[in-house]
Amino acid sequence: MSKKRATVDELCQHADQVQLPAWHNDVLAERERNILVSEASFEEWNTAKKKIRSRLRVRIKSNKSCRQFLTVFV
């Protein structure tokens, strides 16, 4: 089993024990509010992944630990 899969499986088995930071609920509430008042925008998942990967490429080039992380998780 890959490291990525093992890590995801481990997180899923203990999801109820993960402590979220206090600010997390505030962010979710704000996003939900934006959806309700039509201020949110959405895009296709494949488009979003391309944008995320593009932003990460810039950071990866100068950050060794980021490169190592992405080798395992992306």
N, C-alpha and C positions, 0 to 999 in steps of 0.2 A: 504494500500500500504506500502511496506517495506521502511525503511529509504534509503536503497541503491537505489531502484527504483525511489524514489522521488528526490533524489539528482541528479541522471543521467538525469531524465526528466527535472529538473530545468536547468542543464547545457546545455542540448540540445536546450532548448527554447531560451537561450541567448548566444549561441555559437559565434555569430557574435560580441558580446560585450566583449569577453574574450581577454585580452591583453597578448600576448605571450612574454616571455622574449627575449631580443635582440639576445642572443646566440642561440636561438632555430633554426633560419633559417640557421645558420652556421652548426649546427649539421645535419640538414636535407640535406644540400648541400653536406656535406662530405659523408654521407651515400649513396646519389644518385651517387656520383663520384665512390665510392667503388663498387657499382652495375655495373656501366658502364665499369669499367676496370676489372671486374671479381674478385675483392678482397673481396666481401661480401659473407657471408655464411648464409644459412637458415636452419631451422629445422621445423618439424611439430609442430603445435600449442600445441598439448597435451604434447609433449616432453618439449617444452619451459615452459609451465605452471608448470610441475613437477619440473623443475630446479628452477624456481622462488619461488615456495612454499618451496622447500628445503632450499634455501638461507634465506628465511624469517623466517623459523622455528628457526634458530639459533638466529636471532635478537629478535624474539618474547619472547623467554624464559627469557630474561633479561630486557625487556622494556614494562612496563605496558601500556603506551599510544599506543604503537604499537599493543599490544593485543586487546585493545579496538577498534582501527581503523579496524583491520581485522575482528572483530566480526561483524561489520556493512558492510564492503565492500568486503569481500572475501567469 
